[in-house]
Each structure stands twice: as structure tokens, then as C-alpha cells.
Amino acid sequence: MLAQISKIFKYFIWVLLIPVALFVLYTWAALSWVYSSGERAGYVQKLSEKGWICKTYEGELVLVSMPGTQAEKFYFTVRDKNVAKRINETVGKRVRLIYEEHKGIPTDCFGESSYFVHDVQLLDKQEFGN
């Protein structure tokens, strides 16, 4: 009887362990491989820290191509606290965000968008009117 219980227990362990291992492997692959990378220039409109357990910084960059046209919003995620601090210092100024896109991330615990910003560059060195 004890041998049967032990055998059933081992079976359930494998039934639970294999899906968890596959999920971890898939998540690692989705976060490691870059689908695309690039830059976007515009004005950072918002950056806020979000999440119940996994804290990420979620932001909006307003892309303005020509005066008088409808502005497009670029939603992005920042996972590095130092980069988020640098972006917060540039809110309202014209910046270039350098990002990587990761497709297929299984949960929004890693970020609400698939665009992960890893660097920011200030484009307007001086304010007008000085």
C-alpha cells in the first residue's frame, strides 16, 4: 500500500513539475530574446510605478510629427529604477527613448507593454526663452 502511495505521489510531482518548468523556460526565453529594438523621440507625458507584487514603471511618450497633427502615444515599460529616475527628470522635455520589444511575455507582472526602455537621452539641451 505504501509503495502505491509513493508511486502516485511521484506521478503527481512530475505532472506539476513539468508544466512549471516549461512555463519558467518560456518566460525566460520571452524576456531574453529581443524581437525588435529601436528609438522613439517625443515628450514624456507620464511615468508611474505600478504593480501589486512585481513593480514596474509604466509610461507614455507623446510623438509629435508636425505641429497641428494628432499626437500619437507610445506606451512603454521601464524595469530599471535608475533609468526610471532619469526619465522622471526629463518629463515635459524632448527625449529619445531607446527600447527593446519582447513578444509573448506571459503575464503583465513583467510590464504592461512589450516595449522595455533601457536608456534615455535628452534632445533639447537648452530651454527656449533663456
C-alpha positions, 0 to 999 in steps of 0.5 A: 500500500505504501509503495502505491502511495509513493508511486502516485505521489511521484506521478503527481510531482512530475505532472506539476513539475513539468508544466512549471518548468516549461512555463519558467523556460518560456518566460525566460526565453520571452524576456531574453530574446529581443524581437525588435529594438529601436528609438522613439523621440517625443515628450514624456507625458507620464511615468508611474510605478505600478504593480501589486507584487512585481513593480514596474514603471509604466509610461507614455511618450507623446510623438509629435510629427508636425505641429497641428497633427494628432499626437500619437502615444507610445506606451512603454515599460521601464524595469530599471529604477535608475533609468526610471529616475532619469526619465522622471527628470526629463518629463515635459522635455524632448527625449529619445527613448531607446527600447527593446520589444519582447513578444509573448511575455506571459503575464503583465507582472513583467510590464504592461507593454512589450516595449522595455526602455533601457536608456534615455537621452535628452534632445533639447539641451537648452530651454527656449526663452533663456 
